[in-house]
């Protein structure tokens, strides 16, 4: 009897854009190049419209919004000086309630939280 070594791969808790493209291509049967072009077009549309000041709402998924940050005074601790940070906008994502509930009720997420 011989004992074989098992090589365990670590569980990935994140997905790359390539992983998303591969899964969409597998589930839909569409060519990866076409799926990649569609995903890239989606991201470009989101970035372009948000840069123009528009918010994007995807029903059942969430909203891509520009959040306003107020003007504030911060400290540069290395020089011990005050820095004024002007009012600015940052991109943000707010998930839809359906999306949040799906994650809350996911058994896999609960298992990961216990580890």
FENDAHU-V78197 format. One line per field, one symbol per residue. ss: DSSP state (A for helix, B for strand, O for the rest). Layout:
ss = ???
This chain:
ss = OOOOOOOOOOOOOOOOAAAAAAAAAAAAOOOAAAAAAAAAAAAAAAAAAAAOOOOBBBOOOBBBBBBBBOOBBBBBOOOOBBBBBOOBBBBBBBBOAAAAAAAAOOAAAAAAAAO
